Amino acid sequence: MKIIHTSDLHLDSPLSARLSPQNAKIRREELIGTFKKIISKAAKFDRGAVIISGDLFDCANPSPRTVSYVTDLIAAMPNVAFFYLLGNHESELLLNMKINLPQNLYMFKDTFTRYDIGNVSIYGCSKIRKNMFENFMPDKNRINILVLHGVLADRTDDTEKIGLRDIEGLGIDYLALGHYHTYSQTKYSDGIAVYSGTPEGRGFDETGDMGYVLIDTDGGALTHKFVSCAKRKIYEINVDITGAQSELEYEKLIEAKLRHISPESLVRVVLTGSHEADICPDEERLMRSFADGFYCFELYDRSKLKISPGDYLYDKSLKGEFIRLVMGEENLSEEKKQKIIQCAINALTGEEI
């Protein structure tokens, strides 16, 4: 049989930190759309199932409208079994809401719960705690999947740490994990621990390919592969401006890095390297030059002011005198020195401070 492993969709996330109210609303609908697309894949399998290993919703009180829509989607696929583990962003609220949960939606409790489907046993526990595996004995004659939400560690404890040493030898073929938003896999003696990652990135700490994991147990053995599915990709691009001699050259360097990125993407550009004192990057101007080209665009200047005290040793101008004074101040950090000098140069040249 084939099983889709997904997690950390964070439906109903506000998404208001970087997006306009209109784009945030669109993006929230896109997250639901991606969930719908993923589970629709399972409906096409001869025998299909979906594992959601935590944080399907972003908070403890998702809107009733979103919850109803999601449960309606699940109910509309009666031939697909859904196994849902609550994550750290959620609560028991979903279980207590006055709606009828679909018959094909199976929830995990705070103690180990087992469900059998085909040749596979799926176990899960919504609460991580020390010594939780002491009396846990999976059937080693079956393919065993364990669903947990937390952080992989050496030993299990009460801070959501899941100890690989505690799992080894139990006969768990696949550890379906949620919590981290990037796909990763860690092998251990019995099998493999996999974070499916989030299907859709929400912030600039979630760059790269996002998707879900497809598990296949046909033939009596378990295999898995990552499947990319995100509607929009998120990029953080470093642009080294060292050597550029004008604002126009800054723009050309940025354009070269963005040339092959889709306008539907969320993009952050970080300026690095060093710049001359007289051509400090204008963040607002550069933002305006590129903001309309992407769904979301940010730009940050992390470049350094290129100042060498020796260059101004014999400079008798007001600028040279001021730079020597600041560079010789032992109580200032290099970062503060650069900011003070840049502000002074902007003032002398009539630029905004």
VOGU-3710 file (C-alpha; in Angstrom, 3 decimals, decimal comma):
1> mkiihtsdlh> 0,000/0,000/0,000  0,977/3,650/-0,329  0,926/6,143/2,531  1,445/9,900/2,397  3,333/11,387/5,344  2,851/15,116/5,884  3,042/17,524/8,807  3,281/21,137/9,930  0,846/22,680/7,477  -0,100/25,322/10,085
11> ldsplsarls> -3,489/26,054/8,547  -5,060/29,301/9,751  -1,654/30,881/10,286  -2,053/34,721/10,258  0,831/35,244/7,778  0,552/38,960/8,473  4,173/39,684/9,395  5,355/40,169/5,810  2,317/39,985/3,548  -0,363/42,560/2,898
21> pqnakirree> -3,802/41,656/4,298  -4,972/40,659/0,810  -1,907/38,531/0,031  -2,024/36,955/3,502  -5,623/35,909/2,858  -4,653/34,456/-0,520  -1,711/32,644/1,017  -3,894/31,108/3,752  -6,190/29,750/1,062  -3,152/28,412/-0,797
31> ligtfkkiis> -2,061/26,423/2,257  -5,473/24,765/2,387  -5,286/24,201/-1,364  -1,951/22,431/-1,000  -3,385/20,189/1,714  -6,285/19,349/-0,600  -3,871/18,568/-3,434  -1,783/16,270/-1,227  -4,643/14,216/0,133  -6,221/13,978/-3,337
41> kaakfdrgav> -3,113/12,025/-4,369  -3,953/9,382/-1,757  -7,468/8,978/-3,175  -5,931/7,725/-6,428  -4,079/4,828/-4,775  -5,601/1,332/-4,742  -5,076/1,357/-0,991  -4,166/4,728/0,408  -3,597/6,421/3,737  -2,409/9,796/5,024
51> iisgdlfdca> -0,348/10,367/8,162  -0,414/13,887/9,612  2,309/14,026/12,252  1,305/17,236/13,995  0,498/20,927/13,563  -2,113/20,576/10,867  -3,456/23,810/12,364  -1,394/26,764/13,522  -3,029/27,336/16,881  -5,176/25,877/19,634
61> npsprtvsyv> -8,292/27,618/18,351  -8,484/27,352/14,568  -11,546/28,907/13,004  -14,589/26,614/12,907  -14,881/27,361/9,198  -11,366/26,043/8,477  -11,849/22,985/10,688  -15,174/22,181/9,038  -13,686/22,519/5,562  -10,737/20,268/6,398
71> tdliaampnv> -12,911/17,583/7,996  -15,301/17,779/5,021  -12,350/17,169/2,691  -11,390/14,106/4,718  -14,947/12,797/4,868  -15,235/13,162/1,089  -12,485/10,532/0,694  -13,971/7,552/2,589  -11,570/5,082/0,955  -8,543/6,891/2,429
81> affyllgnhe> -7,585/6,372/6,081  -6,282/9,501/7,837  -4,080/9,198/10,938  -3,731/12,494/12,761  -1,411/13,321/15,664  -1,854/16,666/17,421  1,278/18,841/17,477  2,651/21,393/19,909  0,750/24,256/18,247  -2,555/22,488/18,681
91> selllnmkin> -4,647/21,186/21,570  -7,494/18,826/22,324  -9,870/21,479/21,013  -10,429/19,641/17,744  -11,654/16,597/19,638  -14,003/18,708/21,760  -15,548/20,807/19,015  -19,204/20,177/18,327  -18,699/18,555/14,949  -18,851/14,955/13,872
101> lpqnlymfkd> -15,352/13,783/13,073  -15,182/11,714/9,877  -15,220/7,952/10,364  -12,003/7,661/8,336  -10,111/10,092/10,635  -8,157/8,261/13,349  -6,683/10,262/16,208  -3,786/9,363/18,500  -4,105/9,793/22,260  -1,491/10,779/24,857
111> tftrydignv> -0,704/7,081/25,323  0,269/4,725/22,518  -2,565/4,003/20,107  -2,371/1,339/17,403  -4,207/1,128/14,075  -3,791/-1,701/11,549  -4,223/-1,196/7,840  -3,188/-3,864/5,362  0,209/-5,230/6,323  1,066/-2,104/8,306
121> siygcskirk> 0,608/-1,187/11,959  0,587/2,539/12,687  1,321/3,628/16,255  1,245/7,103/17,702  1,398/9,044/20,948  0,646/12,753/21,311  2,715/13,232/24,483  6,486/12,793/24,695  7,784/11,773/28,111  10,677/9,959/29,716
131> nmfenfmpdk> 10,527/6,138/29,758  7,553/6,161/27,368  8,968/3,200/25,418  9,471/0,846/28,383  6,301/-1,187/27,759  5,965/-0,427/24,052  6,116/-3,683/22,084  5,240/-3,447/18,378  4,472/-6,607/16,402  7,752/-7,363/14,626
141> nrinilvlhg> 5,949/-9,619/12,142  4,335/-6,535/10,578  5,611/-3,331/9,022  5,570/-0,795/11,850  5,254/2,977/11,580  5,470/5,201/14,653  4,068/8,759/14,532  5,528/11,371/16,911  5,932/15,143/17,080  9,142/16,436/18,606
151> vladrtddte> 12,923/16,723/18,383  15,253/13,805/17,691  17,793/13,323/20,457  19,917/10,645/22,097  17,432/9,910/24,896  13,732/10,652/25,389  12,672/13,167/28,033  9,802/15,461/28,951  10,838/18,337/26,669  9,598/16,797/23,407
161> kiglrdiegl> 12,921/15,036/22,829  12,633/11,648/21,104  15,571/9,371/21,850  16,796/7,227/18,973  18,587/4,953/21,443  15,230/4,279/23,099  13,624/3,303/19,789  16,346/1,012/18,466  15,497/-2,670/18,709  11,734/-2,128/18,939
171> gidylalghy> 11,092/-3,036/15,316  9,976/0,414/14,122  10,570/0,496/10,367  9,612/4,139/9,864  9,434/6,964/12,407  7,032/9,564/10,958  8,052/12,843/12,561  6,638/16,333/12,741  7,947/19,593/14,230  10,859/20,551/11,961
181> htysqtkysd> 9,773/22,237/8,740  12,478/20,883/6,440  12,627/17,347/5,040  15,350/15,208/6,593  16,057/11,560/7,328  18,111/9,781/9,977  18,872/6,085/9,776  18,998/3,832/12,831  19,396/0,085/13,330  15,752/-0,890/12,694
191> giavysgtpe> 14,722/1,668/10,116  14,627/5,359/9,361  13,354/8,510/11,100  11,888/11,051/8,691  10,722/14,644/9,042  8,386/15,275/6,117  8,777/19,017/6,579  6,060/21,516/5,788  4,452/21,333/2,336  4,435/25,137/2,083
201> grgfdetgdm> 7,033/27,475/3,540  5,711/30,472/5,446  8,852/32,441/6,300  12,388/33,041/5,103  13,682/30,351/7,447  11,825/27,832/5,253  13,593/28,112/1,908  14,182/25,395/-0,663  11,964/22,513/-1,786  8,941/21,798/0,387
211> gyvlidtdgg> 6,631/18,834/0,053  5,547/15,527/1,556  6,847/11,953/1,803  5,388/9,013/-0,104  5,752/5,684/1,727  5,383/2,433/-0,220  4,978/-0,957/1,475  4,201/-3,029/-1,629  6,316/-6,162/-1,809  6,570/-6,514/1,952
221> althkfvsca> 9,296/-3,879/2,459  9,033/-0,186/3,242  10,523/2,454/0,945  9,987/6,193/0,859  10,692/9,239/-1,293  10,310/12,992/-0,951  7,811/14,677/-3,288  8,026/18,436/-3,883  4,618/20,137/-4,039  4,797/23,763/-2,833
231> krkiyeinvd> 2,773/26,290/-4,809  5,305/29,021/-4,048  9,000/28,788/-3,276  10,838/30,959/-0,781  14,334/32,250/-1,468  16,960/34,082/0,554  19,608/35,375/-1,843  22,978/36,794/-0,801  24,347/39,432/-3,174  27,988/40,440/-2,727
241> itgaqseley> 28,316/44,103/-3,738  32,079/44,337/-3,180  33,651/46,332/-5,981  30,437/47,929/-7,246  30,950/51,611/-8,054  27,373/52,906/-8,244  23,736/52,326/-7,268  23,095/51,118/-10,822  25,749/48,444/-10,416  24,031/47,292/-7,207
251> eklieaklrh> 20,823/46,874/-9,182  22,569/44,910/-11,923  24,136/42,535/-9,374  20,726/41,912/-7,794  19,030/41,448/-11,175  21,570/38,799/-12,123  20,749/36,776/-9,000  16,978/37,072/-9,458  16,852/36,385/-13,181  15,654/32,772/-12,943
261> ispeslvrvv> 13,282/33,145/-9,965  9,542/33,007/-10,620  7,511/36,174/-9,942  5,197/33,975/-7,843  7,985/33,477/-5,288  8,732/35,051/-1,917  12,219/36,580/-2,077  14,593/38,120/0,415  17,818/39,720/-0,834  20,677/40,258/1,616
271> ltgsheadic> 23,481/42,568/0,515  26,894/41,368/1,670  30,509/42,322/1,119  31,753/45,898/1,395  30,996/49,259/-0,193  32,772/52,550/-0,547  31,883/55,379/1,813  30,298/57,505/-0,921  27,956/54,836/-2,337  26,102/53,353/0,615
281> pdeerlmrsf> 23,226/51,136/-0,641  19,835/52,824/-0,426  17,626/49,999/0,888  14,328/51,788/0,231  15,238/52,683/-3,343  16,421/49,163/-4,119  13,261/47,759/-2,528  11,111/49,897/-4,818  13,072/48,717/-7,839  12,227/45,040/-7,267
291> adgfycfely> 9,185/44,828/-4,990  6,622/44,712/-7,804  8,387/41,793/-9,452  7,550/39,200/-6,803  4,688/38,035/-4,578  6,724/39,161/-1,576  10,083/40,931/-1,640  12,423/42,025/1,143  15,896/43,545/1,039  18,394/43,962/3,854
301> drsklkispg> 21,779/45,630/3,729  24,342/43,587/5,655  27,315/44,971/3,741  30,151/46,706/5,549  31,534/50,169/5,027  34,968/49,906/3,426  37,081/52,188/5,588  40,823/51,981/6,056  42,323/54,523/8,501  45,440/54,686/6,342
311> dylydkslkg> 43,411/56,033/3,409  42,631/59,172/5,416  45,914/59,572/7,263  46,846/62,710/5,293  43,355/63,773/4,191  42,928/67,356/5,417  39,235/67,560/4,578  36,474/67,676/7,176  35,539/64,116/6,161  39,103/62,865/6,672
321> efirlvmgee> 39,386/64,565/10,059  36,085/63,078/11,234  36,923/59,549/10,023  40,297/59,620/11,787  38,590/60,792/14,971  35,987/58,018/14,923  38,390/55,248/13,876  40,686/56,183/16,749  37,931/55,906/19,373  38,745/52,757/21,378
331> nlseekkqki> 35,408/52,611/23,229  33,365/52,056/20,041  32,831/48,720/18,316  33,689/48,416/14,631  29,990/48,191/13,791  29,204/51,447/15,638  32,164/53,171/14,025  30,861/52,261/10,585  27,350/53,497/11,359  28,628/56,812/12,750
341> iqcainaltg> 30,910/57,394/9,772  28,198/56,518/7,259  25,709/58,889/8,928  28,289/61,668/8,856  29,100/61,093/5,186  25,388/61,094/4,314  24,997/64,416/6,157  27,983/65,952/4,362  26,678/64,889/0,966  23,094/65,962/1,629
351> eei> 21,641/62,415/1,798  19,058/61,296/4,345  20,534/60,118/7,658
//
